[in-house]
Amino acid sequence: MPKLLYASTSPYSSKVRMAAAYAGVAIDLVPIKTEDRPAELINANPLGKIPVLVLDDGRAIYDSRAITHHLNRISKGALLPRNPDKRLEAEVLEALADGICDCALSMVYERRTRPEEMVYQPWLDRQWAKITSALDLLNANPPKLPKKITAGQMALRATLGYLSLRFGGQWEKGRGRLTRWAARFDEKFPELKSAVPA
């Protein structure tokens, strides 16, 4: 069975765990602490980043988008639509959600790895401006939640979960449509809720 090297707080890992569950692909979950740089992780991904999907033949797939595309292929299209326009829409939503996470993670690492007096506030402000701009766009027009969802919707749910974990009380104000969207996602797809960052 393929192994997923992951962390429960990682939004990228969350998206992949949701995608595998939704696509019906069995994976063995292996929690990893990236800061420890374990050999199992470095041997699979020299960048030392998660998630990594290690296949039965030893090949490793990273990053999260490459993994969701692989899961889509082996599940015969369970995660991305065949229609080119709808697929593009799903891929752009996934990219936007991942981009929000990139900004949020850079803020977390700025605070976590630098001494207090060296934290660069203009950098944090710039990242937060990108996040809020993207969230405002999504709040104005939240993606639909049909019976068959895509990797894009899963990426967004993982992103909102991560923001609630790391920036709870800071991103929600004025974005009621997005918070309701996340609640509806959890109601419609309760089997995926356990993969939301925690």
C-alpha positions as CSV (number, residue, x, y, z in Angstrom):
1,M,0.0,0.0,0.0
2,P,1.4,3.5,-0.8
3,K,2.6,5.5,2.2
4,L,1.8,9.2,2.8
5,L,4.4,11.0,4.8
6,Y,2.3,13.8,6.3
7,A,1.6,16.1,9.3
8,S,-1.8,16.6,10.7
9,T,-1.4,20.4,10.8
10,S,-0.2,20.7,7.2
11,P,-2.9,22.0,4.8
12,Y,-1.2,20.4,1.9
13,S,-1.2,17.0,3.7
14,S,-4.9,17.6,4.6
15,K,-5.8,18.2,0.9
16,V,-4.1,15.0,-0.1
17,R,-5.7,12.9,2.7
18,M,-9.1,14.2,1.6
19,A,-8.3,13.5,-2.0
20,A,-7.3,9.9,-1.3
21,A,-10.3,9.3,0.9
22,Y,-12.7,10.8,-1.7
23,A,-11.1,8.9,-4.6
24,G,-11.2,5.7,-2.7
25,V,-7.4,5.2,-2.8
26,A,-6.1,3.3,0.2
27,I,-2.9,4.8,1.7
28,D,-0.9,4.2,4.9
29,L,-0.6,7.4,6.9
30,V,2.9,8.0,8.4
31,P,3.2,11.1,10.6
32,I,6.4,13.0,10.1
33,K,8.1,15.9,12.0
34,T,9.8,17.8,9.2
35,E,12.0,19.8,11.7
36,D,13.6,16.5,12.7
37,R,14.6,15.9,9.1
38,P,14.1,12.1,9.4
39,A,15.9,9.9,6.9
40,E,12.6,8.4,5.7
41,L,11.5,11.9,4.6
42,I,14.8,13.1,3.1
43,N,15.3,9.8,1.2
44,A,11.8,10.3,-0.3
45,N,12.0,14.0,-0.9
46,P,15.4,15.8,-0.7
47,L,13.6,19.1,-0.1
48,G,12.4,17.6,3.3
49,K,8.9,18.8,2.6
50,I,5.6,17.1,3.1
51,P,3.4,15.6,1.9
52,V,5.2,12.8,0.1
53,L,3.4,9.8,-1.4
54,V,5.8,6.8,-1.5
55,L,4.5,4.2,-4.0
56,D,4.8,0.4,-3.6
57,D,7.7,0.4,-6.1
58,G,9.6,3.0,-4.0
59,R,9.0,6.0,-6.2
60,A,8.1,9.2,-4.4
61,I,5.6,11.8,-5.5
62,Y,5.7,15.4,-4.2
63,D,4.3,18.2,-4.0
64,S,0.6,18.0,-3.0
65,R,-0.6,19.0,-6.5
66,A,1.5,16.3,-8.2
67,I,0.0,13.9,-5.7
68,T,-3.6,15.0,-6.3
69,H,-3.0,14.6,-10.1
70,H,-1.6,11.2,-9.5
71,L,-4.6,10.2,-7.4
72,N,-6.9,11.6,-10.1
73,R,-5.2,9.4,-12.7
74,I,-5.3,6.2,-10.8
75,S,-8.9,6.8,-9.7
76,K,-10.0,7.4,-13.3
77,G,-10.9,11.0,-12.9
78,A,-12.4,11.1,-9.4
79,L,-10.8,14.4,-8.4
80,L,-10.7,16.6,-11.6
81,P,-13.4,17.0,-14.2
82,R,-12.8,15.8,-17.8
83,N,-14.4,18.9,-19.2
84,P,-11.4,21.2,-20.0
85,D,-13.1,24.4,-18.7
86,K,-14.3,22.8,-15.5
87,R,-10.9,21.2,-15.0
88,L,-9.2,24.5,-15.4
89,E,-11.6,26.0,-12.8
90,A,-10.7,23.2,-10.3
91,E,-7.0,23.6,-10.9
92,V,-7.1,27.4,-10.5
93,L,-9.0,27.0,-7.2
94,E,-6.5,24.5,-6.0
95,A,-3.6,26.8,-6.9
96,L,-5.3,29.8,-5.2
97,A,-5.9,27.7,-2.0
98,D,-2.3,26.5,-2.1
99,G,-1.1,30.1,-2.6
100,I,-3.0,31.3,0.5
101,C,-1.3,28.4,2.4
102,D,2.1,29.4,1.1
103,C,1.6,33.0,2.5
104,A,0.2,31.7,5.8
105,L,3.1,29.3,6.3
106,S,5.7,31.9,5.5
107,M,4.1,34.0,8.3
108,V,4.1,31.1,10.7
109,Y,7.8,30.4,10.0
110,E,8.8,34.1,10.2
111,R,7.4,34.1,13.8
112,R,8.6,30.6,14.7
113,T,12.2,30.7,13.5
114,R,13.3,34.3,14.1
115,P,13.9,35.9,17.5
116,E,11.1,38.4,18.4
117,E,13.3,41.4,17.7
118,M,14.2,40.2,14.2
119,V,10.6,39.4,13.0
120,Y,10.1,41.6,9.9
121,Q,6.6,43.1,10.2
122,P,6.5,44.5,6.6
123,W,6.9,40.9,5.4
124,L,4.1,39.7,7.6
125,D,1.9,42.5,6.4
126,R,2.6,41.8,2.8
127,Q,1.7,38.1,3.2
128,W,-1.4,38.9,5.1
129,A,-2.5,41.4,2.4
130,K,-2.2,38.6,-0.2
131,I,-4.2,36.2,2.0
132,T,-7.0,38.7,2.7
133,S,-7.2,39.7,-1.0
134,A,-7.7,36.0,-2.0
135,L,-10.2,35.4,0.8
136,D,-12.2,38.4,-0.2
137,L,-12.4,37.1,-3.8
138,L,-13.5,33.7,-2.6
139,N,-16.0,35.1,-0.1
140,A,-17.6,37.2,-2.8
141,N,-18.2,34.1,-4.9
142,P,-17.6,30.9,-3.0
143,P,-17.2,27.8,-5.1
144,K,-20.2,25.5,-5.5
145,L,-20.5,22.3,-3.5
146,P,-22.2,19.8,-5.8
147,K,-22.4,16.1,-5.0
148,K,-19.1,15.5,-6.9
149,I,-16.4,17.8,-5.7
150,T,-12.9,18.4,-7.0
151,A,-9.4,18.7,-5.6
152,G,-10.0,22.5,-5.7
153,Q,-12.8,22.4,-3.2
154,M,-10.8,20.0,-1.0
155,A,-7.8,22.4,-1.1
156,L,-9.9,25.3,-0.1
157,R,-11.4,23.4,2.8
158,A,-7.9,22.4,4.0
159,T,-6.8,26.0,3.6
160,L,-9.7,27.4,5.7
161,G,-9.0,24.7,8.3
162,Y,-5.4,25.8,8.5
163,L,-6.3,29.5,8.8
164,S,-8.6,28.6,11.7
165,L,-5.8,26.6,13.3
166,R,-3.1,29.3,13.0
167,F,-5.1,32.5,12.6
168,G,-8.4,31.8,14.3
169,G,-10.4,35.0,14.9
170,Q,-8.3,37.0,12.4
171,W,-9.6,35.9,9.0
172,E,-13.3,35.2,9.6
173,K,-14.7,38.7,10.2
174,G,-16.7,39.9,7.2
175,R,-16.3,36.6,5.5
176,G,-19.5,34.8,6.6
177,R,-20.0,33.2,3.2
178,L,-16.7,31.4,3.4
179,T,-17.2,30.3,7.0
180,R,-20.7,29.0,6.1
181,W,-19.1,27.3,3.0
182,A,-16.7,25.4,5.3
183,A,-19.5,24.3,7.6
184,R,-21.6,23.1,4.6
185,F,-18.5,21.2,3.3
186,D,-18.2,19.4,6.6
187,E,-21.9,18.6,6.6
188,K,-22.0,17.3,3.1
189,F,-18.7,15.4,3.3
190,P,-18.4,14.2,7.0
191,E,-16.0,11.5,5.9
192,L,-13.4,14.1,5.0
193,K,-13.7,16.2,8.2
194,S,-11.1,14.2,10.1
195,A,-8.5,15.3,7.5
196,V,-9.0,19.1,8.2
197,P,-5.8,20.5,9.8
198,A,-5.9,20.1,13.6
